[in-house]
Amino acid sequence: MADQPSFRRFLLMRLLVFSIPILLLGMGVTYRKTRATLLETAHLHLTERAIRRADGIRADLEAVKTQLAIASQTQTVQSSHPQIAQAYLLSLLQQFPSLICLQLMDLSTQELVETTCGAQPITTTPPEPWGIQQPLGSSPYSLAVVRAASRFPDPPDAKRSLEVVVSVPVYDSSGKLMYMLSGQTALQAEQYTNPLGYTIVLDQKGTILAHPLKNWAGHHALEMGDRNYQALLKNIQNIHSSPGTEPLVEMMGDRSQWLVGASPVSIMVSPSESQTWTVLSVTRLEDALYSLNSITQTLAILTIGLVLANLFASIYTARGLARPIEKLGDYARQIQMGAPEPAPPHQLGVQELNQLADVLNDMVERLEERATELETAWQTAEAANQLKSEFLATTSHELRTPLNAIIGCLQLVADGYCDSPDEERELLRQAEKAALHLLKVINDLLDIRSIEAGSIRLYLENVNVCQILSEVIEIEQVELQRKHLTLQAPDLNQPILVRADAGRLKQVVLNVVANAIKFTDTGHITITTHLEPRIPTPSPDLITEKSDGVEQPFIIITVKDTGIGIAPDQQQKLFRPFVMADGSTTRKFEGTGLGLAISRSLIERMGGTISLYSEGLQMGTCVEIALPILELPAAGRGQDPASESMESVV
């Protein structure tokens, strides 16, 4: 036992083994939850920023369209005076900072009439030619995207990321198409701000319209991004139908992970055509989680503190729990060593341990009581042995009496003391009666031995209870007439089938009816039958028994007499073997006292019950036998039960 740890050490090890991993697991879950919360918050911010940026792009384009539409309808632009038109275009550039270039092109010659940004046209003729006459209703226009910074070098503080050319027609005073007024505007994008990040714009085909890296603009996104980026573009329709955040992707070609928020924006490139662009708001993962470092440090300090606190708490708890148990162990060892009146420990500080100390003390007292009970049981066994000796004496008397009668009768016949043949026949009948009684006693002894040894065999078959009752009544009819007793029996013509051993069932019923007649001097015997639902008693020896708790009908056979009755304190003893209400050899009624014990065992083996009741001496006795009724299959209900040949042996 020396290699086994003490309870205190065992308890401390268990507390630490289970508590520290759970604590570390909790901290890990807290860290992951915090990180997920920060990512979710950054996702929401990026999505909101993408939505705001998409709304801004739409609003800026609508403003440029409106400005150019208004300018196209002024007489200054409609006139062909170059100096006046040039001055007007310059004034428009000053009024609207988002415009970086304005050009007026003669559509008939495809030459620039006026320009504020060089002689190179910023756009070509619109893909859908305008009518030569001014249309009614809304003004026509067209929109085209040019590559970022494609015409001008960016200054060091430039913020341009998306340049769009908007063109509107110019009609003269008579409504004839003359010029095309085109304006190039730069949609501003915010600089990188932790943790907001950059803005990227894609058209509906996946072409990059705006990107922080200028060499990416104009290229298809599938040529520049990683697999996650490609998956993002493949699901572009889902983004348009449900704006929101997407997984981490590599956005800048530096293998760093970026968090993405997306929002669609619908752009009208002409009055009859629209495109859906996607605005992405991206930020680096480390910037989105910039506040996680301080939280991680706090969690690390908290984890160390909790581990130390848990260690001290475990030591204190193990000590507090181990000390009372050690006292209980000392108390048990004192009892084992036989110490005189060891004092049980009290005030252990724990209610359950105090109860355990009281239980140990009670166990010692109960052991002493058990020793007394064992002595009493030994005395009871001695009494039972004495009872068995008395039974043997009674049985020997029951055996000698019929043997003496048989020997006497046969001797008288053999010696020729009979005066007539009738007297000889009478003596032989007396000898036969004594022999049958002797046979019954011997059969009872053999049956009780088989029952105690568990070797009695029953041959179960379909038995008609009413037929058994009829045969028993016929057998006992002579004895009833001899004692002038009246027998009341039910109608036994209707068959009632049970699963039983016919011979053993007849033996039980005959024993009960014979007892009723034997112990009744005057009056009557009443036999009744009725059906009653009961739950079968579980019996592993009966193969046809139902033990699923479902009620089934039982046939109840009641045998009631008006005889001497039985005292209440003697009624249960009658079902024990070797016990009789009057066990003396000078008793009035003969018998071994085994009949009811054998009957109960046989009936229970057949799935039934037998019980006895008497209100007292001289008040008669009632015996009740209950057996489950046999449920035949539907196809066999019309057959004669006597023709059923199926048997089972128990």
N, C-alpha and C positions, 0 to 999 in steps of 0.2 A: 504493500500500500504506500510505500515511501515515494514511489515514482509518480503518484497521483498528486495533482495540485490541491491546495487547500480550497475551501469554499470561497474564501475572500479573494484569493488570486483568480480562481475560476470565474467568479462573478465579475471581477474587474476586467478580465480579458474579454468576456462576452460583451460587456458594456462598451468597451472601446472598439471591438471588432464590428459591432453593429452600428454604433452611433457615429463614428468618424467617417466611414464611407457614405452614410446617409447625409451627413453634414456637407461633405465635399460634393456629393451629387447635387444637393440643394443649391450650393453656390454655383456649380456649373450650369444648372438649369436657370438660375437667376441671371448669370452672365449671358447665356444664349437668349433669354427672354429680353434682356435689356438691349442686346445687339439687334434683335429682330424688331424691337420697338423703335430704335433709332433709325433703322433702315426703312421701316414703314413710314415714319414721320418724314424722312427725306424723300421717300417716294411721293408722298402727298404734296410736299412742297414743289417737287419737280413737276408733278402733274399740273398743279395750279399755275406754275410759271409758264408751262407750255401752253396752257389754255389762254392765259393772258397775252402771251406773245402771239398766238394765232389770231386772237381778236385784234391785236394791234396791227398785224400785217394786213388783215382784211380792211380795217378802218383807214390805214394809210393809203392803200390802193384806191379805195373809194374816194378819198379826198383828192388824190391826184387825178382820177377820172373826172371828178366834178370840176377841178380847176382848169383842166385842159378843155373840157366841154364849154366852159364859160368863155375861155380865151378864144376858142375857135369861132365864136359868134360875135366877137367885137369887130368893129369896122376897121380897126387898126390892122388886125391880122388879115382881114379880107381884102384890104387895099394892097396894091402892088408896089407901094413906095418902100424901098429897101431900108432907108434910114429910120423911118418911123417904126417899121416892124422890128428892126434890130433893137431899137431903144425899148420897145414894149417887152420884147423877150428878156432883155437884161433886167428890166424892172420886175418881171415875174420871178426870175431867179432870186432876186433879193427878198421878195415877199414870201417865197416858199423855200426855206432852206433845204427841204428834202429833195428838190429838183437840182440835179447836177449838170444837166444838159438839156437844151431846147433846140429843136430844128424844125424848119418849115420847108417842105419839099413840094416842088411842082410835079404833080402826078402825070401831067402830059409829057414832060421832058425827063422825068426821073432825076432832076437836078435840084440841089439845095438852093432855096431862095435866100434863107437866112439861117444862121447857126451860131451857137454860143460856145461850141466845143470842137472846132476844127472842121475841115472839109470832108471828113469821112462820114457817110451816113450811119446813124446808130441802128437803123432798122430798114427793112425792105418793104415792098408793097404788102399790105395785109393779105393773108391767104384767102380771105373771102372778099373780093372787090366790092367796094361800096357803090351804090347806085349813082348815076350821073346827076340825078336830081335829089334834092334834099328830101328825106323821108319824113313822114308825119310821126308824131309820138316821140319815143326815146331816141337819143342821139346814138349812132353807131360808134363803135370803138374797137380796138384790138389791143392785146397785151402780149408781150414777148419778154422772156427772161434772158439776160446776157450773163456771161461768166463774170464772177466777181472780179473787180479791179482789172477788167480786160482792156480798158482804154487809158487809164491814168495810173501812174505810180502812186502807191499809198504813202502819205506822210507818216512819220513815226507814231503819231497818236490817232491814226485812222481807225474808224470803227465800222467801215462798210463791210457787210457780209453778204448782201443780196441786192443785186441791181436789176430793175425791171423797167422795160420800155413800154409806155402807153401811147398809143397813136389814135388821133381822132381826125375825121374829115373836116375840111374847111370849104364852105359853100359861099359863093358871092351873093350879092343882094338879090339876084334873080333866081337863086336856088340851084345854080349849076356848080358841080364839083370842080374845085380848082386845086387846092393844096391838101397836104397831110401834115398836121401838127403833131410832132413826136416829142415826148419828154422822158428823159432817163432819170429815175429816182433811185436812191440808195436807202433800203430799209435798214435802219440802225439796229444793231444787236449789242446787248450789254457785254461789257468785259467780264472776264472770269472773276467771280466773287464767291469766296468760300461761305457756305457750301452750295451756292446756286449753280455755278458752273457756266457752261456754254449753251448756245442755241444752234441747232442744226435743222435745215429745212430740206425736205425731199419732195419731189413731185410724185404723181401717182404711178409712174413707171419705175421708181426707185433711184432716179438720178439725183445726185446731190446738188442742190441749188445754192446752199450756203453752208459753210463749214469753217471752223477756226483755222484749219490748215488750208491755205489757198489752193495748193496743188491738188486737193481733193475735189474742189468745186468743178462741176461739169462731168465728173466720172460717175459711173453706176456704183451704187453702194456695195453690190455683191463683189466687185473687184477690189474693194478696199478693206472690208471688215472681216472679222473672224466668223466662226460657225454660228455663234450665238447672234451675231449681228445679221447674218444671213437668215437665220430663223426668224428674227425680228421682222425683216423685210418680207419674208414669205407670208407672215401673218398680218400684213399691212391692212387687209380688209377688216380683220378683227379689231385692230387699233382704231380704225375709223368708226366702227360701229360701237365701240366701248372705249373711250379715251381712258388712259391710265398708265401705270408704270409697267415696265418690262424687266426681265432679268438683267443681270450684270453682263456687259459686253465690252469688247475692246474697240474703243471708238477712235483712238488717235494713232494707232499703229505702234504704240510703245509697249504693248503687252500689259499695260495697266488696266485694271478693271474700272468700269464706269457704270454708274447707276443712271437709268434712263426713265424719263417721263414723256409721254406722247399725247398729242392732241391733233385731230384733223382740222383742216380749214378749207372751205369751198371757195375757189377763186373763179370768177367769171372772166375768161380770156376774150370773150366776145359776147354780144347779146344773145347768141344762139349756142354758145359752147361754154362749159364749165369744167374745171379740173379740181381734183382733191389733192391738196398738198398735206404733208405730215410735218408737224413742228415737233422736234425732239429737244427736250431740255436735259442735259447730261452733266454729271459731276463725278469727280473721282471718288472711289470707294473710301479711301482714307480721309477725304474731306467730309464725306457724309457721316463718318464715324469719328470725327475729330474729338467729340466729347467723351468717347468711350475709354480713352486712356485714363482720364481722372477717375472714371467709375471703376475701371479695372483695378487701379491702385487702392481705391476704397474697399472693394470687395476682397482684395488680397489681405489688407490689414484686418478687415473684419473676420476673414476666415481663420487667420492665425489666432486672433483673440478668442474666437469661438472654440477652436480646437483646444487651446489652453484651458479655457473655462470648462469645457466638457471633460478634460482630463481630471481637473481638480474635483469637479462634481462627481465623476465616476469613482474616484478614490474615496470621497466622503460617503457616497451611497453604499459602496461595497463594504466599507468599515461599519456603517450603521446597520446594514443587514446581516453582516457576518457575526458580529458580536453576540446578538441574541441566539443565533443558531449554534454558536460555539458553546454557549451556556446550556442549551438544550442537549448538545452532545455530551457535555460533562455529566449532566443529570442522567442521561441514558446509560453512560458507562458506570456510574455509581450503582444504578439498579442492576446492571449486568454483574458487577463484582459482589453483589449481595450486601451492600452497605446498609446498616440498620437505619430504617426510616429516613431515606434521603429527602431533603427539602426540595420541592419543585421550584424552579425559578419563577419569579413574578416581576411585574413592571418591566417588561422587556422593551417597551416603547412602541410596539406594533401590535395592533389588536389581534391580527391573525396568529402571530407567534404566541401571544398570551393564551389564545384559545388552544393552540397546539400543546402548550405546557399543561393546560388543564386536561386536554385529551389524553396525554401521556399518563398523567396521574390517574385519570379515570380508567385507562387501560390496565394499569397495575391492579386497581381494585376489582375490575371486571375479570381479570385472570384468576384472582382469588375466588371470585364468585363462580367462575367456570369450573374451577377445581371442585368446588362444592357440588355444582351441577353434575359433573362427571361421576362423583360418588353417588349422587341420587340416581343417575342413569344406570349405574352398575346395580344399584339395589332394584331398580325397575326391571333390569334384565334378569336378575335373580327371581323376581316375582313372576316374570314371564316364563322362566324355566320351570318354576313351580307349577304355573298354570298348565304348561305343556305336560308336566308329569301327571297332574290331575286328569288332563284330557286322555292320556294314555291309560290311566286307570279306568276312566269312564268307557273308553273304547274297548278295553279288554272285557269290561262287563257286558258291553253291547255285543261283543263277539261270542262270549261264553253262553249268554242266555239263549240265543237261537240254536247254538250248537248242542246245548244240553237238551233243548226241545226236540231237535232232529234225532239225536241219539236215543232219547227216551221213547219217542214214537216208533222208531225203527226196531228198538229192542222189544217193545210190546208186541209188534207184529211178528217179529222173528221167533219169539218164545211161545207164540200161539195163545196169548191171553185174550184175544178178541173172540167174542161170542158169535159174530156174524160177519159176513163180507162187508156189510155197510159200515160196521165199526172199524174194520181195517181200512176202508177207503177214507173214513173220517180222520183216522190217525195219519194216513199218508198225506191227506190235504193239509193237516196241521204241520207236518214235516216240510211239505212244499212251501207253505207260507213262511215258516221260519227260515228255510233256505233262501227264499227270495229276499227276506229282510237282511240276512247275512250278506247276500250278494250286493245289496244296496250299500251296506256299510263299507264293504271292501271297495266298491266302485267309488264311493265318496273319498276314501283314503287315497286311492290311486289318482283321482282327479285333483285333489288338493296338492298332491306331490307333483303332478305334471304342471299345475299352475305355478307353484313356487319355482320349479325348475325352468319354466318358460318353454316347455316342450309339448304342450297340448296343441292339437291340430284341429282346425275347424274346416269343414267342407261346405263352402258357401254355395247356395243355389237359390233359385226363386221358390219361396215358401209361401203358402196360403195360411195366414194367421188364423183365419176362421176355422179352417180344417183342423189345425193343431188344437184349438180350444174345444172343438167338438170331440176329438179323440180323448182329450184329458177329462172332459165331463163324463164321457162314456166309461172311462176307467174308474172314476171315483163314484159312479152312480151307486154301486153296492154299499160303499162306506156311508154315503149320504142316507140311504134307506135304513142302514143299521142304526145310525144315530138319530134318525127321524129329523133330519135337517132339510130346510127348503133351499133350493138353489134357484137364483134369478139370473138368467143369462140373456144376452141380446140376440137379435136375429143373425145367425151365422151362415146364411145362404149366399150373401154377397161376398165374393172373394176379395181379400186385401193382401197384396203381395209385398213381401219384404225380402231382403237379401240376407239369408241366415243359414245356419246349419240346422236342418230339420230335427235331427235327433237331439241336439243340445238344446234347441229352443223348446222342444217338447219336455225335456228334462227339467228346464227352469220353470215352465208354467205348471208342470205336474207337481214340482216341489212346493211352489207357492200355494196352489189349490189344496194340496195334501196338508200343508201346515194349517191353512185356514180351517179345514175340517177337523184336524187333530185337536186344535186348541179351542174348538167351539162345541159346547155341550148342548146348548139349546139356542134356537133362533134360526138364522138363515145366513146363506153365503150369497153375495151379490157380485156378479162379473159384468163389467161394462167396458165398452170400447168407444173411443171418439178420436177425431183427427185434430191435430194441433201443430201450428208452424213453430219450428225451433231451428236454432243454429247447430249444426252437427258438432259433436265433441271431437277435436282432432285425435286421431288414432293411427299411428304409423303401421299398425298391424293389419288394418282393414284397407284393402286395395280399392274398394268402391266408395270410400268415404269422401265427401266434399268438405274441404277445409278452407274455402275462400271467403267465409263470413256471410254467405248468402243463406237465408232461411229456406227450409224445405219441410214438407209435411211429415209429421210423425204419427204413428198409430199408438195410442195410449191404451194399455190394458190395465184395468183396475180391478183388484180382487179385495173385497171388503167383507169382514166377518163381524159377528157379534159375540166373539169369544172372550177370553180372559184378559186380553189387552197386554200392554207392556209398559212398564214404568218409563218416564221420559229419559232418565239417566242411563237406561239400559238399551235404548233403541239403536244408537250408533255402534254399540259394541257387538251387536248381533251379526254385523257384516264382517267381523274379524274372524279368522279361522281359530279353532280350538276354544271359542268363547260361547257359553250358553247362559241364558238368564238364570237357570238353576243347574249348576254343574255337579251336584252331588249324585252319588250312586243310588240314593234313595228317592230321587225325584219321581214325580208322578208320570211325566211324559218321557218316552224313550227317544233316542236320537243322539247323533254325534256332534251336532252344532256346526256342521260344515256346509249345510245346504245353502244358506244365504250367501256365505262367502264364495262358494262355487258359482252360484247364480249370478252374483254381481260381476265376477271375472268373465264369465261367458257372455253376458249381455254387453258388457263394455267392449269385448273383442269383436262383437257383431255390430258395433257402432251405436248402441243404445245405452239406456240408463235404467237402473232399478232403485227404488227408494221405498222406505217404510215409515209409516206414521201411526201413532196411537195417542189418544188423548189421556191415557192412563190405564191403571188396572181395572178390569171388569168393564172396560168401555170399548172393546173391540179393536181391531187392527186393520189398516188399509195399506196394501202393497201396490205400487204402480210400476209398470214395465213400459218403457218407451222405445220404439224401434223406427228407423227411417223407412218410409214407404218407397218401394222400388218404382222408378220412373222408366217404363219401357219405351223403346223407340216407337214412333208413329206407325211404322210398317208392321210392328209386332204386336200392337195392342189387340188386334182381333184374334190372335192365336190363343190356344189353350195354355195357361201357365204351366199345367202339369207336363206339357210336351217340351218345355224348355230344358235343354240338356246341358247348357253351359254351366260349368262349375269352376270354382277357384279355391285353392287350399291356402289357409292362413296358419 
